[in-house]
Amino acid sequence: MTEQDDGRNSFVRGMTIGAIIGAIVAGSSLWSRRRRGRQQEPEPGSEAALAGSPDEALEPLAPSEQEPDSR
């Protein structure tokens, strides 16, 4: 092997290791998002599921969003 081949091998090895580490980080991020999303889903038939998103069922309307009094 020549010095140039050693440099190419080192480069390819570094790129491969970088790609593997990048895939691990991306997969971990996707997995944690998926787990977090499943933990926040309401149970079917619950008030939160019937109301739409879980956030809508838990948060009261802001004063500007409340329906005006019908006086």
N, C-alpha and C positions, 0 to 999 in steps of 0.2 A: 504494500500500500504506500501511496505517496502522502505527502503532507496535505495536499488538496483533498484527497479522499477522506482523511481524518477530519478535516474541517466540515466536509459535507455530512459525514456520519454524525458528527456532533450536532450540527444544525438540525438534521432530521430527527435525531433523538430528542433534542430540546423542543422541537415543534410537536412531536408526538406526546411528550409528557405534558406540554402546555394544553394541547387539545383534550387530553384525558382529564386534567384538572378542571378545565373550563366546563367540560360536560358534567363533571361531578357537581360543580357549583351551580350550574343551571338546573340540573335535575333536582338538587336539594331545594332550590328556591321554588320550583314548580310544585314539588311534593308538599312543602310547607304551606303554600297558598291553597292547595287542594284540601289539606287537612283543616286549615283554618276556615275555609268555606264550608266544609261539611259540619264543623262544630257550630256554626252560626245558623244553619238551616233550621227552621221551625219544624216541629212534628206535624205530619199531615192531620188536618182536622182541628188543629189548635187555633186559637183566636189570631195569633200572629200570622199563621199560614193563610187564613181566610182574609186577613186585612191587607195582604200584599207582602211587602218586605218587612223583616223583623224590626227594622228601625222605625218604620211608620207606626207600628203597633205600640212601641214603647215611648215614643216622644210625643208630648202634647203639641198642639199647633201653636205656632208663634202668634203674638197678638195681631200681626198684620194678616195672618192667614185664617184667623177665626171668623166664623160667619157673623155678620152684623146682627144686632138684636132687631127683631121685627116689631118695633114699637110704633 
